[in-house]
Amino acid sequence: MTSIFWHRRDLRIEDNAGLYKALSKSTSVTPIFIFDTTILDKLPKNDQRVIFIHQEIGRLKKEYRNLGSDLRVEYGIPTELIPAIAKEICATAVYTNRDYEPYAKKRDLALFETLKNSGIAFIGTKDHVIFEKDEVLKNDGGPYTVFTPYSRKWKDSLNDYFLKSYPTERYSASLTKQKQNDCISLDAMGFSSEQHVEFPAKVFPTQIIKEYTEKRDFPAISSTSKLGLHLRFGTISIRALARVAVKSNETFLNELIWRDFYQMIIHHFPHSASDAFRPIYDRIPWEHNEAHYNAWCEGKTGYPLVDAGMRELNATGFMHNRVRMVVASFLSKHLLLDWRLGEAYFAEKLLDYDLASNVGGWQWAAGCGCDAAPYFRVFNPHSQQEKFDKEFIYTRKWVPEFGTPAYPQPIVEHSFARLRAIERYKTALNEQ
């Protein structure tokens, strides 16, 4: 049987569930990757993630060639290209790993119907989560919307089967031996090839994972794995990382469970990708202060920890997780700006941007998501600074003018902002 394996959020050969299934069920498998113009056309032309993907595709092609095969790389619309390629090589099945985001589900459903009409199977596999969709449900069969009971059920359901590695290389003889096209250049796609940020290394920081509980909240020290980018694009296996976490640190494991939780939420509640998970929160009348928004984006709010986080994001495409919560709360509560503005800015800047987790995190901070912080909880940037960057080490790294006359005064006073937010939320939520 001749098949196609379509790489998407899984830019690796090893321990790739969908690729393993394709190779073990077929006599000839052509691996492909498509630079999806539906997605690329919406991105800035200097998007660093596109550079990362392009580099990883080059690496992946080399790995396939080392196995006597090759990766076919295309540029265009997947719903048009996949059927055409399947017809060209007389494929009877197309394999891929599932994606739970609204655009991906809509695209895959359309592709399923198109291929079905041509007698071609479209087969999805779970790969970038440990538990997907309906695998962790409440006793009544409904999806969880609160993390703690979900995490308990997740852990109770876990066994070695869900963490096993797929021995893909064992079936590498099923890969097509035909050399494919060269990788399309970034210039040809209209993207800059100039790299402005340093991509995190693809290594498992065992010591960081062991010490994660004690050190994870302090942005001045190297206390996080920075593997989010690699998890997002599947250059590492979530199962491999979970195996380490299970043995080393439950707090780190909980972060991986949060990731599964938000993927489950976006699957069951796709409206939450753009609207409040709890619709009543869409009643909140947000401020429309462009100056405040620009100050937040540029890291010039007069709140040191907020400004340090935003400048780190702008310079590196990364922001420490504790600081992400602080800056998100500041935008939605202190400035009373729509959380969607912040979510969209993160979507543009974060190297490890993941729709489900980003939307989930922003709605948590704004109080409108599932299992969210209550609306009357307003992070105090001063106390967060005192707790997690008391010596201003992280702050001074990213805000060198802090403590000088060049540093701006706060754009909004904390006590005023806190009371305004609580009253605004309370009034909106009590309206009938």
C-alpha positions as CSV (number, residue, x, y, z in Angstrom):
1,M,0.0,0.0,0.0
2,T,1.3,3.4,-1.0
3,S,0.7,6.2,1.6
4,I,1.6,9.8,2.5
5,F,2.6,10.9,5.9
6,W,1.9,14.6,6.4
7,H,4.2,16.3,9.0
8,R,2.6,19.3,10.8
9,R,3.2,19.8,14.6
10,D,5.6,16.8,14.6
11,L,8.9,17.8,13.0
12,R,10.8,14.6,13.9
13,I,11.1,11.0,12.8
14,E,11.8,9.4,16.2
15,D,8.8,8.5,18.4
16,N,6.3,9.9,15.9
17,A,3.0,8.1,16.4
18,G,1.4,8.9,13.0
19,L,4.6,8.2,11.1
20,Y,4.9,4.9,12.9
21,K,1.4,3.9,12.0
22,A,1.9,4.9,8.4
23,L,5.2,3.0,8.1
24,S,3.9,-0.1,9.8
25,K,0.7,-0.3,7.7
26,S,2.2,0.6,4.3
27,T,4.8,-0.7,1.8
28,S,5.8,2.7,0.6
29,V,5.4,6.0,2.5
30,T,6.2,9.5,1.2
31,P,6.7,12.0,4.0
32,I,5.7,15.5,3.2
33,F,5.6,19.0,4.8
34,I,3.5,21.9,3.5
35,F,4.2,25.5,4.2
36,D,0.5,26.4,4.6
37,T,-0.1,29.8,2.9
38,T,-3.4,30.1,4.8
39,I,-1.3,30.5,8.0
40,L,1.8,32.1,6.5
41,D,-0.1,34.9,4.8
42,K,-1.2,36.2,8.2
43,L,2.3,36.4,9.7
44,P,4.8,39.3,9.6
45,K,7.5,38.7,7.0
46,N,10.3,38.6,9.7
47,D,8.5,36.0,11.8
48,Q,11.2,34.1,13.6
49,R,9.1,31.0,14.0
50,V,9.1,30.6,10.2
51,I,12.9,30.7,10.3
52,F,12.9,28.0,13.0
53,I,10.5,25.8,11.1
54,H,12.5,26.2,7.9
55,Q,15.7,25.2,9.7
56,E,14.0,22.2,11.3
57,I,12.6,21.1,7.9
58,G,16.2,21.2,6.5
59,R,17.3,19.0,9.4
60,L,14.4,16.7,8.9
61,K,15.2,16.3,5.2
62,K,18.8,15.3,6.1
63,E,17.5,12.7,8.5
64,Y,15.3,11.2,5.9
65,R,18.1,11.2,3.4
66,N,20.3,9.4,5.9
67,L,17.6,6.7,5.9
68,G,17.7,6.5,2.1
69,S,14.5,8.5,1.7
70,D,13.6,12.2,1.6
71,L,11.0,14.7,2.8
72,R,8.9,16.3,0.1
73,V,8.4,20.1,0.8
74,E,5.5,22.1,-0.7
75,Y,4.2,25.6,-0.4
76,G,0.5,26.3,-0.8
77,I,-3.0,25.3,0.4
78,P,-3.0,21.8,2.0
79,T,-6.6,21.0,0.9
80,E,-5.5,21.4,-2.7
81,L,-2.0,20.0,-2.5
82,I,-2.7,16.8,-0.5
83,P,-5.3,15.3,-2.9
84,A,-3.1,16.3,-5.9
85,I,0.0,14.6,-4.4
86,A,-2.1,11.5,-3.4
87,K,-3.3,11.2,-7.0
88,E,0.2,11.7,-8.4
89,I,1.8,8.9,-6.4
90,C,-1.4,6.7,-6.4
91,A,-1.6,6.8,-2.6
92,T,-4.5,5.0,-1.0
93,A,-4.1,6.6,2.5
94,V,-2.9,9.8,4.0
95,Y,-1.6,9.7,7.6
96,T,-1.1,12.6,10.0
97,N,-1.1,13.5,13.6
98,R,-4.2,15.2,15.0
99,D,-4.4,18.9,15.7
100,Y,-7.2,20.2,17.9
101,E,-7.3,23.9,17.0
102,P,-10.4,25.2,15.2
103,Y,-8.7,26.1,11.9
104,A,-6.9,22.7,11.8
105,K,-10.1,20.8,12.5
106,K,-12.0,22.6,9.8
107,R,-9.2,22.1,7.3
108,D,-8.9,18.4,8.2
109,L,-12.6,17.8,7.9
110,A,-12.7,19.3,4.5
111,L,-9.7,17.2,3.5
112,F,-11.3,14.1,4.9
113,E,-14.3,14.6,2.7
114,T,-12.3,15.3,-0.4
115,L,-10.1,12.3,0.0
116,K,-13.1,10.1,0.8
117,N,-14.7,11.0,-2.5
118,S,-11.5,9.7,-4.2
119,G,-11.4,6.5,-2.2
120,I,-8.4,7.6,-0.1
121,A,-8.4,7.2,3.6
122,F,-7.4,10.1,5.9
123,I,-6.1,8.7,9.1
124,G,-5.3,10.8,12.2
125,T,-3.2,9.8,15.2
126,K,-2.7,11.2,18.7
127,D,0.9,12.5,19.1
128,H,1.4,15.9,20.6
129,V,-0.5,15.2,23.9
130,I,-0.6,12.4,26.3
131,F,-4.4,12.3,26.6
132,E,-6.6,13.8,24.0
133,K,-10.2,14.9,23.5
134,D,-12.4,12.3,25.3
135,E,-9.7,10.2,27.0
136,V,-10.0,12.1,30.4
137,L,-13.7,12.8,31.1
138,K,-15.8,13.3,34.2
139,N,-17.8,10.4,35.5
140,D,-20.9,11.7,33.7
141,G,-19.1,11.7,30.4
142,G,-18.7,15.4,30.1
143,P,-15.4,17.3,29.7
144,Y,-13.7,18.8,32.8
145,T,-13.6,22.6,33.0
146,V,-11.6,22.7,36.3
147,F,-8.0,21.7,36.3
148,T,-7.5,20.1,39.7
149,P,-10.0,17.2,39.2
150,Y,-8.9,16.9,35.6
151,S,-5.3,16.5,36.7
152,R,-6.2,13.9,39.3
153,K,-8.1,11.8,36.7
154,W,-5.2,12.3,34.3
155,K,-2.7,10.9,36.8
156,D,-5.1,8.0,37.7
157,S,-5.4,7.1,34.0
158,L,-1.7,7.2,33.3
159,N,0.2,4.0,32.7
160,D,3.2,2.9,30.7
161,Y,1.1,2.4,27.6
162,F,0.5,6.2,27.2
163,L,4.2,7.0,27.7
164,K,5.7,4.3,25.4
165,S,8.0,5.4,22.5
166,Y,7.0,4.4,19.0
167,P,10.0,2.6,17.3
168,T,9.6,4.4,14.0
169,E,13.1,3.5,12.7
170,R,12.2,-0.2,12.9
171,Y,10.0,0.3,9.8
172,S,12.2,2.7,7.9
173,A,12.4,0.3,5.0
174,S,8.8,1.3,4.2
175,L,10.0,4.9,3.3
176,T,10.0,5.7,-0.4
177,K,13.5,5.7,-1.9
178,Q,12.7,8.5,-4.3
179,K,14.6,11.7,-3.8
180,Q,12.3,14.7,-3.4
181,N,12.4,18.4,-4.2
182,D,14.8,20.8,-2.4
183,C,13.4,22.8,0.4
184,I,11.8,26.1,-0.8
185,S,13.7,29.1,0.3
186,L,12.4,31.7,2.8
187,D,13.0,34.4,0.2
188,A,10.8,32.5,-2.3
189,M,8.0,32.5,0.3
190,G,8.5,36.2,1.0
191,F,10.0,35.8,4.4
192,S,13.2,37.3,5.7
193,S,16.0,34.8,6.5
194,E,17.6,37.0,9.1
195,Q,17.5,35.4,12.6
196,H,17.1,38.0,15.4
197,V,16.7,35.7,18.3
198,E,18.4,32.6,19.7
199,F,16.4,29.5,19.5
200,P,16.5,27.3,22.7
201,A,18.5,24.1,22.5
202,K,16.7,20.9,22.0
203,V,18.0,19.2,25.2
204,F,16.2,17.8,28.2
205,P,17.5,19.9,31.2
206,T,17.3,17.1,33.8
207,Q,18.7,19.2,36.6
208,I,16.3,22.1,35.9
209,I,13.3,19.6,36.0
210,K,14.5,18.2,39.3
211,E,14.7,21.7,40.9
212,Y,11.7,23.1,39.1
213,T,9.4,23.3,42.1
214,E,11.8,25.5,44.1
215,K,13.1,27.7,41.3
216,R,10.4,28.0,38.6
217,D,9.0,31.3,39.8
218,F,12.2,33.3,39.8
219,P,12.9,34.9,36.4
220,A,16.4,36.0,37.2
221,I,17.7,32.4,37.3
222,S,17.7,29.7,34.6
223,S,14.9,27.7,36.1
224,T,12.7,26.8,33.2
225,S,13.2,24.2,30.5
226,K,12.5,26.6,27.5
227,L,11.2,23.6,25.6
228,G,7.9,25.2,24.7
229,L,9.1,26.0,21.2
230,H,10.1,22.3,20.6
231,L,6.9,21.0,22.1
232,R,4.9,23.4,19.9
233,F,6.4,22.2,16.7
234,G,7.1,18.6,17.8
235,T,10.8,18.6,17.4
236,I,10.8,16.6,20.7
237,S,8.3,14.0,21.9
238,I,5.9,14.9,24.6
239,R,6.1,11.3,25.8
240,A,9.8,11.4,26.2
241,L,9.5,14.6,28.3
242,A,6.7,13.2,30.4
243,R,8.7,10.1,31.2
244,V,11.4,12.3,32.7
245,A,8.8,14.4,34.5
246,V,7.0,11.4,36.0
247,K,10.3,10.2,37.6
248,S,11.7,13.7,38.5
249,N,9.2,16.3,39.5
250,E,5.4,16.4,39.9
251,T,5.3,20.2,39.6
252,F,6.9,20.0,36.1
253,L,4.5,17.2,35.2
254,N,1.6,19.4,36.2
255,E,2.7,21.9,33.6
256,L,2.5,19.2,30.9
257,I,-1.0,18.3,32.2
258,W,-2.0,21.9,31.9
259,R,-1.0,21.7,28.3
260,D,-3.2,18.6,27.7
261,F,-6.0,20.3,29.6
262,Y,-6.0,23.4,27.4
263,Q,-5.9,21.2,24.2
264,M,-8.9,19.3,25.5
265,I,-10.7,22.6,26.3
266,I,-10.1,24.0,22.8
267,H,-11.4,20.8,21.3
268,H,-14.6,20.7,23.3
269,F,-15.2,24.5,23.5
270,P,-13.8,26.0,20.2
271,H,-15.6,29.3,20.8
272,S,-13.1,30.0,23.5
273,A,-10.4,30.6,20.8
274,S,-11.9,34.0,20.2
275,D,-14.6,34.6,22.8
276,A,-14.7,34.3,26.6
277,F,-15.1,30.7,27.8
278,R,-17.8,32.1,30.1
279,P,-19.9,34.3,27.7
280,I,-21.1,36.5,30.6
281,Y,-17.6,38.0,30.7
282,D,-18.0,39.4,27.2
283,R,-20.3,42.0,28.8
284,I,-17.3,43.8,30.3
285,P,-16.9,47.2,28.7
286,W,-13.1,47.4,28.1
287,E,-11.2,50.7,27.9
288,H,-9.9,51.9,24.5
289,N,-6.7,53.6,25.5
290,E,-4.1,53.3,22.7
291,A,-1.4,55.1,24.7
292,H,-1.7,52.6,27.5
293,Y,-1.7,49.6,25.1
294,N,1.4,50.9,23.4
295,A,3.2,51.5,26.7
296,W,2.4,47.9,27.7
297,C,3.7,46.6,24.4
298,E,6.9,48.6,24.6
299,G,7.6,47.8,28.3
300,K,7.2,51.4,29.4
301,T,4.3,51.2,32.0
302,G,6.4,52.3,34.9
303,Y,5.9,48.9,36.6
304,P,9.4,47.3,36.5
305,L,8.4,43.6,36.4
306,V,5.8,44.2,33.7
307,D,8.2,46.2,31.6
308,A,11.0,43.7,32.0
309,G,8.8,40.9,30.8
310,M,7.5,42.8,27.8
311,R,11.1,43.8,26.8
312,E,12.3,40.2,27.2
313,L,9.4,39.1,24.9
314,N,10.2,41.7,22.3
315,A,13.9,41.0,22.3
316,T,13.9,37.2,22.6
317,G,10.4,35.8,21.7
318,F,10.3,34.3,25.2
319,M,8.8,35.4,28.6
320,H,9.2,33.6,31.9
321,N,5.9,32.0,32.9
322,R,5.5,33.8,36.3
323,V,6.0,37.1,34.4
324,R,3.5,36.1,31.8
325,M,0.8,36.0,34.5
326,V,1.9,39.4,35.8
327,V,1.8,41.2,32.5
328,A,-1.5,39.5,31.4
329,S,-3.2,40.5,34.7
330,F,-1.8,44.0,34.3
331,L,-3.2,44.5,30.8
332,S,-6.7,43.1,31.6
333,K,-7.1,44.3,35.1
334,H,-4.9,47.4,35.7
335,L,-5.4,48.9,32.3
336,L,-8.8,47.2,31.7
337,L,-7.9,46.5,28.1
338,D,-9.5,43.6,26.3
339,W,-7.5,40.4,26.9
340,R,-7.8,39.6,23.2
341,L,-5.3,42.4,22.5
342,G,-2.7,40.8,24.7
343,E,-3.4,37.3,23.3
344,A,-2.9,38.6,19.8
345,Y,0.3,40.4,20.8
346,F,1.7,37.2,22.3
347,A,0.5,35.3,19.2
348,E,2.7,37.5,17.1
349,K,5.8,37.6,19.4
350,L,6.0,34.3,21.3
351,L,8.3,31.6,19.8
352,D,6.4,28.9,21.7
353,Y,3.0,30.4,20.9
354,D,0.3,27.7,21.1
355,L,-3.3,28.8,20.6
356,A,-4.9,26.6,23.2
357,S,-2.4,27.4,26.0
358,N,-2.1,31.1,25.2
359,V,-5.9,31.6,25.1
360,G,-6.3,29.6,28.2
361,G,-3.6,31.6,30.1
362,W,-5.0,34.9,29.0
363,Q,-8.5,34.0,29.9
364,W,-7.3,32.7,33.3
365,A,-5.6,36.1,34.0
366,A,-8.7,38.1,32.8
367,G,-11.0,35.9,34.9
368,C,-13.2,34.9,32.0
369,G,-11.8,31.4,31.2
370,C,-12.4,27.9,32.6
371,D,-11.0,27.5,36.1
372,A,-9.9,31.2,36.0
373,A,-8.7,33.4,38.7
374,P,-11.8,35.2,40.2
375,Y,-12.4,38.7,38.8
376,F,-11.6,40.3,42.2
377,R,-8.1,38.8,42.2
378,V,-5.9,41.5,40.8
379,F,-2.1,40.7,40.8
380,N,-0.2,43.4,42.6
381,P,2.9,44.1,40.5
382,H,4.8,45.5,43.5
383,S,4.3,42.4,45.7
384,Q,5.1,40.2,42.7
385,Q,8.3,42.1,42.3
386,E,9.1,41.7,46.0
387,K,8.4,38.0,46.0
388,F,10.1,36.9,42.7
389,D,12.7,39.6,41.7
390,K,13.4,41.3,45.0
391,E,16.9,42.4,44.1
392,F,15.7,43.6,40.6
393,I,18.3,41.4,38.9
394,Y,15.9,40.3,36.1
395,T,14.4,43.8,36.0
396,R,17.7,45.6,35.5
397,K,18.8,43.1,32.8
398,W,15.9,44.2,30.6
399,V,15.2,47.7,31.9
400,P,18.6,49.3,32.3
401,E,17.2,52.8,32.9
402,F,15.2,51.6,35.9
403,G,16.1,53.8,38.9
404,T,17.1,56.7,36.7
405,P,15.1,59.8,35.7
406,A,14.7,58.2,32.2
407,Y,12.4,55.5,33.6
408,P,8.7,56.5,33.3
409,Q,6.3,57.0,36.1
410,P,3.5,54.4,36.5
411,I,0.8,55.0,33.8
412,V,-1.9,54.0,36.3
413,E,-1.9,54.0,40.1
414,H,-2.3,50.5,41.5
415,S,-5.0,51.0,44.2
416,F,-7.1,53.0,41.8
417,A,-6.7,50.4,39.0
418,R,-7.5,47.5,41.3
419,L,-10.7,49.1,42.6
420,R,-11.8,50.2,39.1
421,A,-11.3,46.7,37.8
422,I,-13.3,45.1,40.6
423,E,-16.1,47.5,40.2
424,R,-16.2,47.3,36.4
425,Y,-16.3,43.5,36.5
426,K,-18.8,43.4,39.3
427,T,-21.2,45.8,37.5
428,A,-21.0,44.0,34.2
429,L,-21.5,40.5,35.7
430,N,-24.4,41.6,37.8
431,E,-26.3,43.1,34.9
432,Q,-29.2,41.0,33.7
